Amino acid sequence: MRFQIMHESPGRMRLRADVRSMSLKEADILEAWLRVQPGVDDVTVHERTCGVIVIYRGERSEICRMLSGFTYENAGKVLDPQTHSSRAMNREYKEKLVFQVIRHYIKRLFLPVPLKRAITILTTIPRFVQAVRVLSSGRLTVDVLDGIAIGASLLTGDHQTAGSVHFLLNVGETLDEWTHKKSVEDLARSMSLQVDRVWRLNEDGKQEIAPLGSIVPGDRIIVHTGHVLPLDGILDEGDVMLNQASLTGESVPVAKHPGSAVYAGSVVEEGNCVIRVTREAGENRYDRIVRMIEDSERLKSGVENRASNLADKLVPWCLGGSLLTWLLTRNIARAVSVLMVDFSCALKLSMPLSVLSAMREAGRHKITVKGGKFMEMISKADTVIFDKTGTLTKACPTVTEVVAFNGEDKLEMLKIAACMEEHFPHSVANAVVKAAADQGLDHSEMHSEVEYIVAHGIATTIGDHRAVIGSGHFIFEDEGVQIRPEDQECFEGLSQSVSWLYLGIGGILSAAIGISDPLRPEARLAVEALHAEGIEKSVMLTGDNRRMAGTIAAQLGVDEYRAEVLPEDKASYIQAEHEAGRCVIMIGDGINDTPALSLADVGIAVGSGAVIAREVADVTIAAEDLRELVWLKRLSDSLMRRINRNYRFVMGFNGALILLGAFGLLAPSASALLHNTSTILLSMDCLTELLSNEEDEYL
Amino acid sequence: MSIGGKIALFLGGTLFGSAGLKILSSKDARKVYTHTTAAVLRCKEEVMKHVELVQESCSDILADAKQINADREKAAEAEYIKESVQA
């Protein structure tokens, strides 16, 4: 495609595509394609003007060459057809806002006075209705104040002020709605991209991994403990406990038996099952996720609520102040000028805007925050708890050695282990499967049904022996696996610097698989930086033995560590921290972290962990880099600073206006003008990036 | 109002009620409505396009302004280094 360069500065180019028009879909393709090109930092595509803004690093000529090689056909293939873009929604709201503004000013500047008045009165009627409704239900909220302020200015003949208050409130409401919709959509998009592969059970009883898109109604799929049902269907085999909270909001799991209908989005809490699919994956999946998020109350941001609560609390004061002014001065104009300074506009506008822009900023770092509330909590938090495996360590542990016992063959044992582990999305399991693949071992299914015991291990039957694989605790204590006396010496000689996965067949220890899981290189830096950002206590939880945990904790510089932790202990540890009055961030990635993630004030899922972990987490960080956490903490702190500054500014400035109005130093129209201008300036400031101009003070 | 005026109003109303409404809902009138609506929509689209053009120009100005400051900063830095080398 041909592009014309319209404007250029170092590292930035604005181009115009040489086409007559661009559809939403085409704009999406162009933007998504450009975004993944090497050297491109950021892209904005304006579909209406066919404009493209590219922020890049590196050679300009490279970028130009790349751009001229673009075609929709080729780029469209790269793009997942199921991705959903929010371009249409953004367009709708932008249009709405622009026309709200245009209508207001056309009315104000060009319409004859009587018509202007008639329009103002007609359009403000719903506000009075709302005010009366609220009053009759015995409450005194901002709606009442809005109604009275507009009513009073209409009665005193100040139609212009009535009109602009009404206009600002409308703009605030539109922005608020946009914030909400946008956060829902962003979240849904990141969630709908997640489940991608399923285990299909073929007619001949063989299991194979298949992409979700290839499943058609009538196929049978297997879903294991801890997984989310990817599709709707009928339960065919297996009794399971299903958590349908995402559909019904009921958090207690329900028992489902063969024959009952099950729905996508439910989580298998216990048991394994086979499902006969009744509906294939498609758009409805996205829509369902959107519904699910909208239903859940988690999106309500604490700060936004606080803003409207605060605004509500100010109502009696405003009314009282106005009444007092009137009693003291007997001057209606002064009394009205007090009413005119409506705190609610400024608070209602600036809070959602700040939250929206912070969430957008986080989104650019591929961090999904499921609500403004969580940013507030991150900023408040004083304790960070890390789950070790997969979070502090590299997501890819590797098998370093295999020691066979009981006279077994090493490779044979690795093969069995891989065969069992293959069903579970745990990083250790992946390591075992990968080690087997590297050895060129073909492990076609040789066992019966696999049973996953959360955080402990896996059990199955091979031939007529029970085979178990898992941690030492599970193998030797729960399962009572014995070590042959002649193996004892070798067993005791196992190195303590790696963690061991044990395989027991028929009650005898058959192999030990050494798994080394190196720390992420940036882990120590991240812990230090978090301390510098105000975290008082960092804790590492791990299932490892005490000695290994101690070594790693020292390397990391965490304040505390807990070794040999079981998943329920993680949750109770967080409980204890809560009781000690601490605000806790939990960072984890696996199935076994989910209780802790949902219990913590903020649960953060890092990297490519289990789907369910990302589902229950309040924040998901896509990048495999712990420093993103520090960045997020900084962002949240700046957001809170901005919000508090906004509070102070709104209160201080408008308080001053009230006083000036009360003493008759400012006419109602002047105070309304100052109030509105300050509100607009404040709102515009809220839209700027938080972290690049962190130090800038307002005005 | 005189009796005649009232009658005229009544007749006018009746006429409007029968013929006027017919005209307003006729096929030709419909055409007018459709075209007017289309024109309004086109107009709206044009306005939004201009809003975006302004937005683009604003972002150009911002980028240039940032560049000016970066250049100044660089020049000042070079000046400072030169001075400290001389000193």
Interface residues (C-beta under 8 A of the other chain):
Chain A: M6 H7 S9 P10 R12 R14 H46 R48 T49 G51 I53 K94 E95 V98 F99 I102
Chain B: K44 E45 V47 M48 K49 V51 E52 L53 Q55 E56 S59 D60 A63 D64 K66 Q67
